[in-house]
Amino acid sequence: MRLTLAAFLLPLAACVANPAWAASCLGHWTAAWASAQMAPTGDNALAPGMLADSSLRQIVRPSIAGDRLRVRLSNLAGTAPLHIRGASIARALRAGSPAIDAKTLIPLRFDGRGDVTIPAGAEYLSDPVALPVRAFDDLAISIAFDEEPSGQTSHPGSRATSWLLKGDHLTDPAMAGAQTVEHWFSLAGLEVERCAAAQLIVALGDSITDGRGSTTNGNDRWTDNLARRLQADPATRHLAIVNQGIGGNRLLNDGLGPNALARLDRDVLAQPGARFLILLEGINDIGTLTRETQVSDAEHARLVSRIIGAYRQIVMRARARGIKVIGGTILPFVGNDYYHPDARNEADRQAVNRWIREPGNFDGVIDFDRAMRDPARPDRLLPRYDVGDALHPSPEGYRAMAEAIPLDLFK
């Protein structure tokens, strides 16, 4: 569907900052939503040619209110510049639907232009637009791809539905007939500007942070539940949180996505407003050590030492940027059929958790292990918190994780 040029440009007046607002407000930019970008593989990648001359509509939720917005697009996995024909933002009518409130539709500009070419491996911020939002508003961001990317850039574990349709549908209020995909592509972040100061919590982790086991379009990961707790308390309403989990992620080696040390600068330190980091990583390092074959006691000890060394590196680098680092203890996973952990893997987990709990190693600790384990069998998840694979929490388990986080950690 195409609207007249005049109709499309009507909301453009909202892009210009209100002079009175600008004069009375010292704006603070803060990341309000983000997704860790990577090169998708296997079934997570779209078939070649699907993005060329296509529009992709993706739904995101800011974790904090703001007065103006800007969107961050990504060509991280591209090996050549990526030309985006255009992009737009609007209020979505509801989660799980491509329908938008056409009255709120605003075209995005990039250095004043409607299109943008993003260099290989780079990200690009849109110009700010005046679209006041509340925490947890559903926003639809539409991207019109002019060409097939040289390498797809994606976040596979979106736990959210996106819509893909051939042609330019930036102004289409319904996108009828669009194909659904449960991944995000080329969409790295949403930032908000507000008069009131804000601070950002970044959650860096693997599939447990990414939300494996949560419900599609349900926004019930542990980070979503924590965001609702933060916004419900006036004392913490200035805190935003972004989820930088990647399913299969590891501290020490690339798995599904680059290792945590390799992506620390982009996914954590570069996020505007970052003041706190919650680190929950390591279960995949412990699991993969013996997934294919058993190893010696010396190799187990070396793995524990290297995990702790990686934690130290993250803490040092984050503290140097004024970011408080909070360690999350690793959840139990005995009984998982993929990793089939034994007593030695459990001993590795316990050794790592002891170090996390020791005062001074982190700036604070969230004892996810204590909150999620079965008291009768502490090497396993409590059954009602287990989605069924002895590794990932259920939606009830993700609620319990969020409830286990003391809010005074963020003072």
VOPAGU-2260 file (C-alpha; in pm, 1 decimal, decimal comma):
REM VOPAGU-2260
SITE   aa  ch    i         X         Y         Z
SITE  MET   A    0       0,0       0,0       0,0
SITE  ARG   A    1     127,4     348,7     -85,1
SITE  LEU   A    2      12,0     674,8      64,8
SITE  THR   A    3      54,3    1010,0    -106,2
SITE  LEU   A    4     380,0    1189,9     -44,8
SITE  ALA   A    5     193,1    1462,5     142,0
SITE  ALA   A    6      32,2    1209,0     374,3
SITE  PHE   A    7     366,5    1042,1     440,6
SITE  LEU   A    8     533,9    1372,7     521,6
SITE  LEU   A    9     264,8    1496,1     759,8
SITE  PRO   A   10     417,0    1323,0    1063,3
SITE  LEU   A   11     757,9    1461,8     970,0
SITE  ALA   A   12     677,2    1777,0    1163,8
SITE  ALA   A   13     692,0    1561,1    1474,8
SITE  CYS   A   14    1055,2    1484,5    1396,2
SITE  VAL   A   15    1155,3    1841,1    1472,3
SITE  ALA   A   16    1225,6    1888,3    1840,8
SITE  ASN   A   17     987,1    2118,0    2024,1
SITE  PRO   A   18    1189,4    2438,8    2085,9
SITE  ALA   A   19    1036,1    2489,0    2431,8
SITE  TRP   A   20    1116,8    2130,1    2524,9
SITE  ALA   A   21    1471,6    2166,8    2394,1
SITE  ALA   A   22    1528,1    2487,8    2589,3
SITE  SER   A   23    1408,5    2340,8    2919,4
SITE  CYS   A   24    1557,4    1992,7    2890,4
SITE  LEU   A   25    1912,3    1862,5    2897,7
SITE  GLY   A   26    1847,6    1538,5    2713,3
SITE  HIS   A   27    1995,8    1205,8    2818,0
SITE  TRP   A   28    2015,4     926,0    2562,0
SITE  THR   A   29    1971,5     574,4    2698,6
SITE  ALA   A   30    1937,1     238,3    2530,5
SITE  ALA   A   31    1580,4     120,3    2593,0
SITE  TRP   A   32    1582,6    -198,4    2384,5
SITE  ALA   A   33    1859,7    -391,2    2211,8
SITE  SER   A   34    1938,9    -724,9    2052,4
SITE  ALA   A   35    2283,4    -880,1    2015,6
SITE  GLN   A   36    2368,8    -910,2    1646,8
SITE  MET   A   37    2537,9   -1205,4    1475,9
SITE  ALA   A   38    2553,3   -1398,2    1149,6
SITE  PRO   A   39    2266,4   -1649,9    1149,1
SITE  THR   A   40    2330,9   -2010,8    1050,3
SITE  GLY   A   41    2119,1   -2306,1     946,8
SITE  ASP   A   42    1743,7   -2263,1     979,5
SITE  ASN   A   43    1794,1   -1924,6    1147,2
SITE  ALA   A   44    1902,4   -1769,4     816,2
SITE  LEU   A   45    1658,3   -1660,4     548,5
SITE  ALA   A   46    1683,6   -1817,0     204,1
SITE  PRO   A   47    1904,0   -1615,4     -33,5
SITE  GLY   A   48    1716,1   -1331,7    -199,4
SITE  MET   A   49    1436,8   -1303,8      55,1
SITE  LEU   A   50    1545,1    -962,3     183,1
SITE  ALA   A   51    1609,8    -806,0    -157,7
SITE  ASP   A   52    1336,3    -555,2    -254,4
SITE  SER   A   53    1145,9    -647,6      62,8
SITE  SER   A   54    1007,3    -477,7     371,6
SITE  LEU   A   55    1056,0    -622,6     717,9
SITE  ARG   A   56     841,0    -509,0    1011,6
SITE  GLN   A   57     968,2    -589,3    1360,8
SITE  ILE   A   58     806,9    -522,0    1698,6
SITE  VAL   A   59    1012,3    -400,2    1995,3
SITE  ARG   A   60     933,6    -278,3    2346,0
SITE  PRO   A   61    1128,8      -2,0    2522,0
SITE  SER   A   62    1198,3     -79,0    2887,4
SITE  ILE   A   63    1175,9     287,0    2989,7
SITE  ALA   A   64     978,0     594,9    2888,0
SITE  GLY   A   65    1126,1     863,2    2664,1
SITE  ASP   A   66    1043,2    1178,7    2470,1
SITE  ARG   A   67    1243,2    1118,9    2151,0
SITE  LEU   A   68    1366,9     802,3    1982,1
SITE  ARG   A   69    1639,7     689,8    1747,9
SITE  VAL   A   70    1689,2     346,9    1591,7
SITE  ARG   A   71    2018,4     162,6    1541,1
SITE  LEU   A   72    2045,7     -51,5    1228,8
SITE  SER   A   73    2323,4    -304,8    1178,4
SITE  ASN   A   74    2531,9    -451,0     898,1
SITE  LEU   A   75    2757,0    -634,4    1142,9
SITE  ALA   A   76    2782,2    -956,4     941,6
SITE  GLY   A   77    2798,7    -784,4     603,0
SITE  THR   A   78    3112,5    -801,3     394,4
SITE  ALA   A   79    3004,1    -508,9     172,7
SITE  PRO   A   80    2806,9    -186,1     229,8
SITE  LEU   A   81    2431,2    -237,8     273,7
SITE  HIS   A   82    2188,2       7,4     115,0
SITE  ILE   A   83    1860,8      50,1     306,1
SITE  ARG   A   84    1592,0     211,8      90,4
SITE  GLY   A   85    1407,3     352,9     390,1
SITE  ALA   A   86    1273,9     287,7     737,2
SITE  SER   A   87     980,4     398,3     952,3
SITE  ILE   A   88     850,5     371,9    1306,6
SITE  ALA   A   89     495,9     365,6    1441,3
SITE  ARG   A   90     295,6     242,9    1734,6
SITE  ALA   A   91     194,0    -119,9    1687,2
SITE  LEU   A   92    -168,2    -199,8    1759,3
SITE  ARG   A   93     -61,4    -502,8    1961,1
SITE  ALA   A   94     218,8    -753,2    2000,2
SITE  GLY   A   95     199,5   -1045,3    1760,6
SITE  SER   A   96      48,3    -840,0    1478,8
SITE  PRO   A   97     196,4    -627,6    1196,5
SITE  ALA   A   98     -89,2    -375,6    1217,8
SITE  ILE   A   99      10,2     -21,0    1312,6
SITE  ASP   A  100    -164,4     299,9    1412,8
SITE  ALA   A  101    -115,0     490,0    1086,2
SITE  LYS   A  102    -163,2     824,9    1261,8
SITE  THR   A  103     162,8     767,0    1450,4
SITE  LEU   A  104     371,5     666,7    1148,4
SITE  ILE   A  105     699,7     858,3    1118,6
SITE  PRO   A  106     962,2     808,3     847,6
SITE  LEU   A  107    1312,3     762,7     981,7
SITE  ARG   A  108    1589,5     983,2     845,6
SITE  PHE   A  109    1962,9     925,0     838,9
SITE  ASP   A  110    2166,6    1246,0     821,5
SITE  GLY   A  111    1851,5    1404,7     686,5
SITE  ARG   A  112    1805,3    1149,1     409,1
SITE  GLY   A  113    1540,2     882,2     370,2
SITE  ASP   A  114    1788,6     611,7     271,1
SITE  VAL   A  115    2118,9     501,9     420,4
SITE  THR   A  116    2421,4     296,0     321,3
SITE  ILE   A  117    2573,9     113,2     617,4
SITE  PRO   A  118    2941,6      15,0     581,4
SITE  ALA   A  119    3042,4    -348,8     618,5
SITE  GLY   A  120    3057,2    -453,3     982,7
SITE  ALA   A  121    2908,4    -123,8    1103,0
SITE  GLU   A  122    2595,4       8,2    1269,4
SITE  TYR   A  123    2409,6     332,1    1193,9
SITE  LEU   A  124    2185,4     550,7    1411,0
SITE  SER   A  125    1879,9     721,4    1267,7
SITE  ASP   A  126    1812,7    1088,0    1327,5
SITE  PRO   A  127    1600,3    1146,0    1640,5
SITE  VAL   A  128    1222,9    1157,7    1604,9
SITE  ALA   A  129     971,7    1306,5    1848,6
SITE  LEU   A  130     754,0    1011,7    1943,9
SITE  PRO   A  131     697,5    1004,1    2320,5
SITE  VAL   A  132     670,3     649,4    2450,6
SITE  ARG   A  133     597,6     478,4    2778,1
SITE  ALA   A  134     778,1     173,1    2905,0
SITE  PHE   A  135     647,4    -140,8    2732,6
SITE  ASP   A  136     476,2      35,3    2442,1
SITE  ASP   A  137     477,9    -190,3    2136,0
SITE  LEU   A  138     661,8     -15,0    1851,5
SITE  ALA   A  139     676,9    -132,3    1491,0
SITE  ILE   A  140    1002,5     -61,2    1306,8
SITE  SER   A  141     984,9    -124,2     932,3
SITE  ILE   A  142    1292,9    -154,3     711,0
SITE  ALA   A  143    1280,4    -151,8     329,8
SITE  PHE   A  144    1579,5    -343,5     192,7
SITE  ASP   A  145    1693,5    -233,2    -149,7
SITE  GLU   A  146    1928,2    -526,5    -201,1
SITE  GLU   A  147    2020,1    -860,6     -56,5
SITE  PRO   A  148    2277,3    -813,4     224,0
SITE  SER   A  149    2623,0    -950,8     152,1
SITE  GLY   A  150    2585,6   -1130,7     483,6
SITE  GLN   A  151    2267,0   -1148,1     689,3
SITE  THR   A  152    2285,3    -976,7    1027,8
SITE  SER   A  153    2038,7   -1114,8    1276,4
SITE  HIS   A  154    1932,7   -1197,6    1627,1
SITE  PRO   A  155    1784,8   -1547,2    1589,2
SITE  GLY   A  156    1624,0   -1581,0    1933,6
SITE  SER   A  157    1377,4   -1294,4    1907,4
SITE  ARG   A  158    1088,4   -1475,6    2081,8
SITE  ALA   A  159     884,7   -1231,5    1871,8
SITE  THR   A  160     715,3   -1245,4    1532,5
SITE  SER   A  161     839,2   -1030,3    1244,2
SITE  TRP   A  162     673,9    -981,4     904,2
SITE  LEU   A  163     842,0    -988,8     562,0
SITE  LEU   A  164     677,7    -884,4     236,1
SITE  LYS   A  165     816,2    -810,5    -110,3
SITE  GLY   A  166     809,9    -444,4    -213,8
SITE  ASP   A  167     808,2    -114,0     -24,7
SITE  HIS   A  168     558,7    -136,8     262,3
SITE  LEU   A  169     697,2     128,2     497,1
SITE  THR   A  170     358,5     302,7     511,5
SITE  ASP   A  171     140,4      -8,1     486,0
SITE  PRO   A  172     -86,4     -14,9     794,2
SITE  ALA   A  173    -157,0    -389,9     778,0
SITE  MET   A  174     106,3    -573,2     566,3
SITE  ALA   A  175    -156,2    -827,1     463,1
SITE  GLY   A  176      -9,5   -1146,1     321,1
SITE  ALA   A  177     332,2   -1097,9     482,3
SITE  GLN   A  178     542,2   -1401,0     567,8
SITE  THR   A  179     617,6   -1445,3     937,6
SITE  VAL   A  180     966,6   -1509,5    1075,7
SITE  GLU   A  181    1062,4   -1547,4    1440,6
SITE  HIS   A  182    1394,7   -1365,5    1417,8
SITE  TRP   A  183    1513,4   -1005,5    1411,5
SITE  PHE   A  184    1726,9    -882,5    1120,5
SITE  SER   A  185    1954,4    -575,8    1101,7
SITE  LEU   A  186    1784,9    -418,9    1405,5
SITE  ALA   A  187    2034,5    -363,0    1686,2
SITE  GLY   A  188    1875,8    -108,6    1917,8
SITE  LEU   A  189    1622,6     153,1    2014,8
SITE  GLU   A  190    1742,9     451,6    2218,4
SITE  VAL   A  191    1530,0     707,1    2400,4
SITE  GLU   A  192    1603,1    1063,0    2504,7
SITE  ARG   A  193    1441,7    1202,6    2819,0
SITE  CYS   A  194    1475,4    1504,2    3041,9
SITE  ALA   A  195    1498,0    1294,9    3357,6
SITE  ALA   A  196    1828,5    1117,6    3400,7
SITE  ALA   A  197    1824,1     745,3    3334,1
SITE  GLN   A  198    2060,7     456,0    3388,6
SITE  LEU   A  199    2093,1     132,7    3196,0
SITE  ILE   A  200    2127,6    -228,1    3306,1
SITE  VAL   A  201    2276,8    -458,1    3040,5
SITE  ALA   A  202    2209,9    -831,4    3072,1
SITE  LEU   A  203    2490,1   -1026,9    2901,9
SITE  GLY   A  204    2431,4   -1397,0    2869,1
SITE  ASP   A  205    2337,7   -1707,9    2677,0
SITE  SER   A  206    2003,9   -1873,2    2594,2
SITE  ILE   A  207    1879,9   -1842,6    2953,3
SITE  THR   A  208    1908,0   -1464,9    2921,7
SITE  ASP   A  209    1791,0   -1475,1    2559,6
SITE  GLY   A  210    1472,8   -1642,6    2684,8
SITE  ARG   A  211    1473,7   -1998,0    2549,5
SITE  GLY   A  212    1159,9   -2152,0    2696,9
SITE  SER   A  213     967,9   -1824,2    2720,4
SITE  THR   A  214     657,4   -1767,9    2507,5
SITE  THR   A  215     664,2   -1609,2    2161,2
SITE  ASN   A  216     536,6   -1249,3    2180,8
SITE  GLY   A  217     479,3   -1301,1    2554,5
SITE  ASN   A  218     769,8   -1084,4    2672,5
SITE  ASP   A  219     824,1   -1312,2    2971,1
SITE  ARG   A  220    1201,7   -1359,4    2978,6
SITE  TRP   A  221    1364,2   -1290,9    3316,0
SITE  THR   A  222    1481,7    -954,2    3184,7
SITE  ASP   A  223    1122,5    -860,7    3088,5
SITE  ASN   A  224    1001,1    -953,9    3434,4
SITE  LEU   A  225    1281,6    -753,2    3594,4
SITE  ALA   A  226    1191,2    -453,3    3376,5
SITE  ARG   A  227     833,6    -467,3    3504,3
SITE  ARG   A  228     959,4    -477,8    3863,8
SITE  LEU   A  229    1181,9    -176,6    3800,7
SITE  GLN   A  230     903,7      29,7    3647,0
SITE  ALA   A  231     656,6     -64,0    3920,7
SITE  ASP   A  232     878,8      93,1    4189,1
SITE  PRO   A  233     915,9     474,1    4178,4
SITE  ALA   A  234    1264,8     437,9    4327,3
SITE  THR   A  235    1386,8     237,0    4026,1
SITE  ARG   A  236    1174,5     381,8    3746,3
SITE  HIS   A  237    1481,4     561,9    3608,6
SITE  LEU   A  238    1640,1     226,2    3521,8
SITE  ALA   A  239    1621,6      74,1    3174,3
SITE  ILE   A  240    1733,3    -278,5    3088,9
SITE  VAL   A  241    1842,2    -431,3    2758,2
SITE  ASN   A  242    1880,1    -800,7    2683,4
SITE  GLN   A  243    2209,1    -897,3    2516,0
SITE  GLY   A  244    2169,8   -1272,9    2546,2
SITE  ILE   A  245    2253,5   -1507,9    2260,5
SITE  GLY   A  246    2142,6   -1870,6    2257,7
SITE  GLY   A  247    2442,3   -2104,1    2272,9
SITE  ASN   A  248    2679,5   -1823,4    2369,4
SITE  ARG   A  249    3000,3   -1897,5    2557,1
SITE  LEU   A  250    3258,8   -1701,2    2747,8
SITE  LEU   A  251    3568,6   -1854,2    2593,8
SITE  ASN   A  252    3490,6   -1983,2    2244,3
SITE  ASP   A  253    3259,0   -1881,0    1964,9
SITE  GLY   A  254    2943,5   -2089,5    1956,0
SITE  LEU   A  255    2620,2   -1945,9    1824,5
SITE  GLY   A  256    2753,5   -1595,7    1797,9
SITE  PRO   A  257    3088,0   -1454,5    1906,2
SITE  ASN   A  258    3218,4   -1530,0    2255,4
SITE  ALA   A  259    3125,8   -1295,9    2538,6
SITE  LEU   A  260    3470,3   -1137,2    2563,1
SITE  ALA   A  261    3469,3   -1061,9    2190,5
SITE  ARG   A  262    3130,6    -888,6    2200,6
SITE  LEU   A  263    3171,5    -703,9    2530,7
SITE  ASP   A  264    3267,2    -368,1    2378,2
SITE  ARG   A  265    2979,4    -351,3    2130,0
SITE  ASP   A  266    2703,0    -521,6    2328,3
SITE  VAL   A  267    2776,6    -370,3    2669,5
SITE  LEU   A  268    3033,0     -91,0    2691,4
SITE  ALA   A  269    2901,5     100,3    2388,7
SITE  GLN   A  270    2540,0     102,2    2508,4
SITE  PRO   A  271    2440,8     460,5    2599,2
SITE  GLY   A  272    2363,3     506,0    2966,5
SITE  ALA   A  273    2516,5     175,1    3077,2
SITE  ARG   A  274    2582,1     176,8    3451,8
SITE  PHE   A  275    2517,7    -185,9    3550,4
SITE  LEU   A  276    2605,3    -519,7    3392,3
SITE  ILE   A  277    2441,1    -847,5    3492,8
SITE  LEU   A  278    2666,5   -1130,7    3373,0
SITE  LEU   A  279    2515,2   -1479,5    3344,8
SITE  GLU   A  280    2750,3   -1684,6    3126,7
SITE  GLY   A  281    2941,6   -2008,9    3158,1
SITE  ILE   A  282    2695,8   -2297,2    3145,2
SITE  ASN   A  283    2772,6   -2365,9    2778,9
SITE  ASP   A  284    3147,1   -2360,9    2845,3
SITE  ILE   A  285    3101,4   -2620,1    3119,8
SITE  GLY   A  286    2865,0   -2831,3    2910,7
SITE  THR   A  287    3065,8   -2838,4    2589,4
SITE  LEU   A  288    3386,3   -2944,3    2766,2
SITE  THR   A  289    3270,6   -3307,5    2786,6
SITE  ARG   A  290    2980,0   -3321,5    2543,4
SITE  GLU   A  291    3173,2   -3530,9    2290,4
SITE  THR   A  292    3422,1   -3709,5    2515,4
SITE  GLN   A  293    3548,7   -3717,9    2870,3
SITE  VAL   A  294    3858,1   -3515,9    2964,2
SITE  SER   A  295    4116,0   -3528,7    3240,0
SITE  ASP   A  296    4085,1   -3368,6    3582,0
SITE  ALA   A  297    4352,1   -3122,4    3470,5
SITE  GLU   A  298    4132,6   -3010,4    3179,7
SITE  HIS   A  299    3839,0   -2959,5    3416,8
SITE  ALA   A  300    4057,4   -2747,2    3645,1
SITE  ARG   A  301    4188,0   -2549,5    3347,6
SITE  LEU   A  302    3835,1   -2474,1    3229,2
SITE  VAL   A  303    3732,5   -2341,0    3570,1
SITE  SER   A  304    4045,1   -2124,9    3580,3
SITE  ARG   A  305    3978,0   -1986,0    3232,7
SITE  ILE   A  306    3612,9   -1907,5    3312,7
SITE  ILE   A  307    3720,6   -1717,2    3622,3
SITE  GLY   A  308    3986,3   -1538,8    3416,9
SITE  ALA   A  309    3720,8   -1430,7    3165,8
SITE  TYR   A  310    3503,8   -1300,7    3448,5
SITE  ARG   A  311    3798,6   -1098,2    3578,1
SITE  GLN   A  312    3857,3    -949,3    3233,3
SITE  ILE   A  313    3492,3    -845,0    3199,6
SITE  VAL   A  314    3487,0    -693,6    3548,2
SITE  MET   A  315    3806,3    -494,3    3490,9
SITE  ARG   A  316    3698,2    -360,4    3154,4
SITE  ALA   A  317    3349,9    -267,3    3271,4
SITE  ARG   A  318    3468,3    -102,3    3593,0
SITE  ALA   A  319    3707,4     109,9    3388,5
SITE  ARG   A  320    3396,3     255,1    3219,0
SITE  GLY   A  321    3221,7     319,3    3551,5
SITE  ILE   A  322    2993,8      16,8    3514,4
SITE  LYS   A  323    2905,1    -191,3    3820,1
SITE  VAL   A  324    2928,6    -563,2    3741,0
SITE  ILE   A  325    2685,6    -806,1    3903,0
SITE  GLY   A  326    2758,4   -1177,3    3874,4
SITE  GLY   A  327    2481,2   -1431,5    3833,5
SITE  THR   A  328    2548,6   -1781,5    3963,9
SITE  ILE   A  329    2515,8   -2058,3    3705,0
SITE  LEU   A  330    2193,7   -2258,7    3718,5
SITE  PRO   A  331    2198,6   -2638,6    3769,7
SITE  PHE   A  332    2165,1   -2857,5    3459,9
SITE  VAL   A  333    2213,4   -3221,9    3558,8
SITE  GLY   A  334    1964,3   -3429,7    3360,2
SITE  ASN   A  335    2008,1   -3234,7    3037,1
SITE  ASP   A  336    2022,8   -3473,3    2740,3
SITE  TYR   A  337    2230,0   -3243,5    2518,3
SITE  TYR   A  338    2522,4   -3194,5    2756,2
SITE  HIS   A  339    2463,1   -3506,3    2976,6
SITE  PRO   A  340    2659,2   -3348,9    3266,4
SITE  ASP   A  341    2806,9   -3576,5    3531,4
SITE  ALA   A  342    2949,9   -3525,2    3879,4
SITE  ARG   A  343    3267,1   -3363,8    3745,1
SITE  ASN   A  344    3070,9   -3106,9    3540,3
SITE  GLU   A  345    2866,8   -3033,7    3851,6
SITE  ALA   A  346    3188,3   -2987,4    4049,9
SITE  ASP   A  347    3305,1   -2737,7    3786,7
SITE  ARG   A  348    2977,5   -2544,6    3820,0
SITE  GLN   A  349    3005,8   -2540,6    4197,5
SITE  ALA   A  350    3367,0   -2417,2    4179,2
SITE  VAL   A  351    3269,7   -2132,7    3946,9
SITE  ASN   A  352    2972,7   -2038,0    4164,6
SITE  ARG   A  353    3190,9   -2030,3    4475,9
SITE  TRP   A  354    3415,1   -1776,1    4306,5
SITE  ILE   A  355    3116,4   -1566,8    4194,8
SITE  ARG   A  356    2984,2   -1557,9    4551,9
SITE  GLU   A  357    3316,2   -1454,7    4708,5
SITE  PRO   A  358    3297,4   -1088,4    4818,5
SITE  GLY   A  359    3492,1    -847,4    4603,9
SITE  ASN   A  360    3511,0   -1051,7    4285,6
SITE  PHE   A  361    3194,3    -886,4    4154,1
SITE  ASP   A  362    3026,7    -564,7    4266,6
SITE  GLY   A  363    2717,8    -764,9    4355,9
SITE  VAL   A  364    2577,9   -1115,5    4321,5
SITE  ILE   A  365    2243,5   -1257,8    4210,0
SITE  ASP   A  366    2216,2   -1615,0    4334,2
SITE  PHE   A  367    2014,2   -1761,7    4048,8
SITE  ASP   A  368    2139,5   -2108,6    4147,1
SITE  ARG   A  369    1987,2   -2084,2    4495,7
SITE  ALA   A  370    1658,8   -1948,3    4358,7
SITE  MET   A  371    1615,3   -2209,8    4085,6
SITE  ARG   A  372    1755,8   -2537,4    4221,1
SITE  ASP   A  373    1556,4   -2825,4    4361,7
SITE  PRO   A  374    1629,0   -2841,4    4737,6
SITE  ALA   A  375    1596,9   -3220,1    4727,3
SITE  ARG   A  376    1837,1   -3248,6    4430,7
SITE  PRO   A  377    2040,1   -2926,6    4418,1
SITE  ASP   A  378    2222,0   -3029,3    4100,1
SITE  ARG   A  379    1888,8   -3001,7    3912,8
SITE  LEU   A  380    1632,3   -2733,0    3840,4
SITE  LEU   A  381    1319,3   -2730,0    4051,6
SITE  PRO   A  382    1067,2   -2919,2    3833,2
SITE  ARG   A  383     811,7   -2639,6    3818,2
SITE  TYR   A  384    1084,0   -2400,9    3698,6
SITE  ASP   A  385    1207,1   -2641,2    3427,9
SITE  VAL   A  386    1070,1   -2599,4    3074,4
SITE  GLY   A  387    1138,1   -2970,0    3022,5
SITE  ASP   A  388    1500,3   -3002,7    2914,1
SITE  ALA   A  389    1667,1   -2972,3    3256,6
SITE  LEU   A  390    1851,7   -2664,4    3132,6
SITE  HIS   A  391    1614,7   -2380,2    3042,9
SITE  PRO   A  392    1360,6   -2223,3    3278,3
SITE  SER   A  393     988,6   -2220,1    3209,9
SITE  PRO   A  394     797,0   -1890,2    3210,0
SITE  GLU   A  395     734,7   -1951,1    3581,4
SITE  GLY   A  396    1106,4   -2008,8    3624,6
SITE  TYR   A  397    1187,9   -1679,9    3450,9
SITE  ARG   A  398     951,8   -1501,7    3689,8
SITE  ALA   A  399    1134,1   -1663,4    3981,6
SITE  MET   A  400    1469,9   -1548,2    3841,1
SITE  ALA   A  401    1348,3   -1188,9    3822,4
SITE  GLU   A  402    1205,6   -1206,1    4175,7
SITE  ALA   A  403    1542,0   -1328,7    4304,8
SITE  ILE   A  404    1714,7   -1005,2    4201,4
SITE  PRO   A  405    1751,3    -756,1    4488,5
SITE  LEU   A  406    1664,1    -413,5    4350,5
SITE  ASP   A  407    1905,1    -244,9    4591,8
SITE  LEU   A  408    2187,7    -380,2    4372,0
SITE  PHE   A  409    2111,4     -88,9    4141,0
SITE  LYS   A  410    2159,0     193,5    4387,1
